[in-house]
Amino acid sequence: MNPVAAKIRMGFVGGGEGAFIGQAHRQAAGLDGGFELVCGAFSRDAHNNQQTGAALGLAASRCYSDWQGMLDSEAALPAHLRMELLVIVTPNHLHAPIASQALKAGFHVFSEKPAALNLRELLALKQVLEGSDRLYGLAHTYLGYPMVWQAREMVRSGVIGAVRKVLVEYPQGWLSQDVAGQGNKQAGWRDDPEQSGLGGCIGDIGTHAFSLAEFVADQPIEQICAALGTHIAGRQLDDDAAMLLRMAGGASGVLIASQVCAGEENPLKIRLYGDKGGLEWRQEEPASLIHRSIDQPLQVLRSGVGQPWLCEAARQRMRLPAGHPEGYLEAMANLYGDLARAIRDPAPGPDAPGVPGIETGLRGMAFIEAAIANHRGDAKWTALACTQ
C-alpha cells in the first residue's frame, strides 16, 4: 500500500480486554500502517468497554455501549471522520447480524469466521452483500501465509503432478479438560449451540483445515464421510472429528481436527501428493515448505524477501529476509493489506483479491453441515451443498 495514502478508519465490535483475537486483529491491522482505529463497541461490560477504549487511545465518545448504536452514530458523522471498515470479533452468533447491518449502513466488513451460524443465515447475508457496494472479508488467517501461496502455485504449475492424496490435520489440546466448567469464557460460548452454531471443533478449527486443503490443492472437496466425537461429559458440541474426503479433481483425502489432543498447541499441517512428488507445510514452522520429488532429493524451500525461486504471490506477502521468522500476525496482516488495497482501489465484486470472502464462508458452512449430516445419518458419503 502507498505509505502516503490516508489510513483507513476502522472500528471494532468485540475484542475487549482479555480477548486474544481482538488484540491480534488490532496488531495485524497496524503492522503495515494502513489502518487507524477510531471507534469500538468492545464489550457488553461497560467497564471493560471503556477501559479497552481508553487503553487504545480512543475518546469516550467513540466507545459505544452496543454495536447498533455504534453503526447509527458513525453513519451520522461527516464522511472524513466516520468509520470505513467494521471488524467483527464477537462470538459466532453475532457475525452475520452485525455484518448485514454494517453493509446496509455503508461500511466494509472484516469478520472472524465462521461467517454465520448456519447456511440459511449466510445465504441471506450474501444477498445483502450483493446488493451493496461494500467489501466483505473473512479471517481465515492461515490463508495469509506466504508459503501457503507458494504451495498452491507449485500445485497449479504441475510441480507435483496430478494431485492424488491430501492429508490435513489440526490437533489442539486446550479442551482436553472441562475448562468451560472451570470458568473459561472462550470455551464456554464455543460449546453453546446458540452462540457457536451446530459445529464445535469442526466449526472452530475444522473449517481452517478444510479451507487450507481446498486452497492449496486448488480444487473443491465434493463429498465427505465423517465421524464426530465428544469426549468430555456434559459437553454439547463435538470436540473431535475425522473424515475421508473426495475432491473434484479426483484426489482422495483425510481431514483430522481435534481439540482434545492433550499437550498439542496449534500444529495445523497439510501434505499433498501427486504423481510426481509431494508438498508439506506446517503452521508452527511456517517459513518452510518441504518438496518431495519422485526422482530428486528432498528440498526445503524457505521464505524470505528476495528469494528468486519463490512465486510472486508468496514474495508479495513477505516482509523480512530469510531466517527472520514471520508468523501468525504477519499472515493476518497480509489479509488486512489486501483488504486495504481493495478499499482504496476498488475492483468489481464483493470480495477483495487475496482475502477469503463470502464464498469461502459458504464453503466452510457447507462443510460443517455436511459433516454433521453424514455423522448423524446412514449414508456413506455426503455431498457438500452451498445452497438450500
Steps between C-alpha positions, in 0.01 A plus 500: 500500500618854423646630829367854438142385452256592774448229755174307488288577803384184673277408792467183705208304635634267768863454590489658843764461768590133545395391150798356313359525149404867524852597600641284221280676244602845622868410491470348153304795362765738632801310372525670161352833605191482279232531770404728785274389785237771554218334693374184661231315690748267662297335775151485647669561835505881529821511704685265264374695200614840624825363641585335168424817307706715737795260477480529121495879510138549398279779624217384724251631243626245244468205742145385449294289737357285219567430135164628375565838658848505354376440146236773532735754656787434261274521195386844619854640519657700216655274234856602586456395863278194499614139512554337159564136599330301775695211653285232668668289771199386703364150569367335184129572542555874450717480187225500238256743667772760559653453154161536333415823680848642444481436126156660484640802685776536240799352681751244377520188720780271616362219715634218705385162373260329468305761306167390651332242722357298211472487123158663488624801697810523283304495174296794631825684577624429149188666358564811707862508388409466133255788538766729644816654359708403802775239549482199729795301634523194723789435738629166377842612620694191395428586136716809547827311546747552212604135477137392476479708184829349383360151551186582301704645214714185488184290482355724228818492293517120509814466710358200687284383209137400527393513867408155633494532879439788743562454872416791730498496878436753774544360852472723808502407866341795679160329544642172632347587837170663595641852488154646434388355832801671657381840380682538167272737306657419161427132551155573640349682204664259256299216655169688484313423175312829522827694495732267310270326252453130440871423473748502785849392404406470132377860494780646710805335341368238257400776260859626501627156399226470238571840343875438502451169318280655232727802460832315464362210295321758283188287472181469704414218734181346364412223747589401856460199726519629858520373857457759776564446868452664839739387771407717799187419698239773471655661193229583245702527179767290332858531619651246259453415132647276233380465143576370154492740207421476130622791293380635166828430324499132596718520811406320820580636841481489877416788734557479875401777740504460876518718810555214745853403390663560838824697482456625144515871432406610146669263251282544192667295224432407139659243269418455133622227266482495123636260239833691491557587865358657815486813715481550875436817702468542877350807663735482799796514257345728237820615332572153358332311217618143445508377139535129439575388145471153352849519347685779689625557856263658750502880491402750769395835356537789743315829507673835489495828311682476168508121471486469117374140499175592674188604310394864481192446720721361777764774469233769520396367841845510661656785696828360634817336363545124524563376852279764663184305582166650408194353661131525585475877532679552169268250330197689630666828403518372143122468497467852635748628242308348212177638643650848530607497137155390389329773704728771361497364144169315475451226244163366387341243729441461874837341580851641539759310292711281727254519790265208577146624449138397497561199274762367741244545775238308302741215436588481870136500607415230245788297644366530857147403403611211278725361776219509755248350256735221403590418859135486605371319192545163336650615168861405436572826317336843525538768236577860592219735399545876512132575438176401669 
